[in-house]
Amino acid sequence: MSINKIEKLKRKLEEESRKLKEIEAMYNFEVRKKMNHAKFIIAGELLKYPEKEKIIKQIIEGKEFSAKDAECLKILLDWYKITNINVKQRQNDLDNELIKA
């Protein structure tokens, strides 16, 4: 086999490999998108559940969240009038907020 043919085959193999990686990335993106949608469905159903406060309390209490996540959780809890749940913010996030102020 000539060197020219080997180079052509090598380039073709690299091109096919690149195409395969693109297809795989697109597939993974679609799977992640569907998984996120399923999580939202489950969360929405949870918020309709009569014992949602008890379940959410078990999930949230004792954990620390980033400033952004803590703020969003507090808004959600307030919106659904869920009380007696303490959303803890990570200490380093609290320190960063004090530095910015």
C-alpha positions in Angstrom: 0.0 0.0 0.0 1.4 3.4 -0.9 2.0 6.1 1.6 -0.5 8.3 -0.2 -3.3 5.7 0.3 -2.3 5.3 3.9 -2.5 9.0 4.5 -6.0 9.2 2.8 -7.2 6.3 5.0 -5.8 8.0 8.1 -7.6 11.3 7.2 -10.8 9.4 6.5 -10.6 7.5 9.8 -10.0 10.8 11.7 -13.0 12.4 9.9 -15.2 9.5 10.8 -14.0 9.5 14.3 -14.8 13.3 14.6 -18.3 12.7 13.1 -18.9 9.9 15.6 -17.9 12.1 18.5 -20.3 14.8 17.3 -23.1 12.3 17.1 -22.3 11.0 20.6 -22.2 14.6 22.0 -25.6 15.3 20.5 -27.0 12.1 21.8 -25.7 12.9 25.3 -27.2 16.4 25.1 -30.6 15.0 24.2 -30.5 12.4 27.0 -29.5 15.2 29.6 -32.3 17.3 28.3 -34.9 14.5 28.7 -33.5 13.7 32.2 -33.9 17.3 33.3 -37.4 17.4 31.9 -38.2 14.2 33.9 -36.8 15.8 37.1 -39.1 18.8 36.6 -42.1 16.5 36.2 -41.3 14.7 39.4 -40.7 17.9 41.3 -44.0 19.3 40.0 -45.8 16.2 41.2 -44.1 16.4 44.5 -45.4 19.9 45.0 -49.0 18.6 44.5 -48.5 15.9 47.2 -50.3 16.5 50.5 -47.2 15.8 52.6 -44.9 17.9 50.5 -43.7 20.0 53.5 -42.5 16.9 55.4 -40.8 15.4 52.3 -39.1 18.7 51.3 -38.0 19.2 54.9 -36.3 15.8 54.9 -34.6 16.7 51.6 -33.4 20.2 52.5 -32.6 20.3 56.2 -29.1 19.6 57.2 -27.7 20.5 53.8 -25.9 23.7 52.8 -26.6 25.4 49.4 -24.9 28.1 47.3 -26.2 31.6 47.7 -28.1 31.4 44.4 -29.6 28.0 45.2 -30.6 29.0 48.8 -32.3 32.1 47.4 -34.2 30.1 44.8 -35.3 27.5 47.4 -36.5 30.2 49.8 -38.6 31.7 47.0 -40.1 28.3 46.2 -40.9 27.6 49.8 -42.4 31.0 50.2 -44.5 30.6 47.0 -46.0 27.3 48.3 -46.3 28.7 51.8 -44.1 26.0 53.2 -42.8 27.1 56.6 -40.5 25.8 59.3 -37.8 24.8 56.9 -34.4 26.3 57.3 -32.4 26.7 54.1 -28.7 26.9 55.0 -26.3 28.9 52.8 -22.7 27.7 52.6 -20.4 29.7 54.9 -18.0 30.6 52.2 -20.9 32.1 50.2 -21.9 34.1 53.2 -18.3 35.4 53.7 -18.2 36.4 50.0 -21.4 38.4 50.3 -20.0 40.2 53.4 -16.8 41.1 51.4 -18.8 42.4 48.5 -21.0 44.6 50.8 
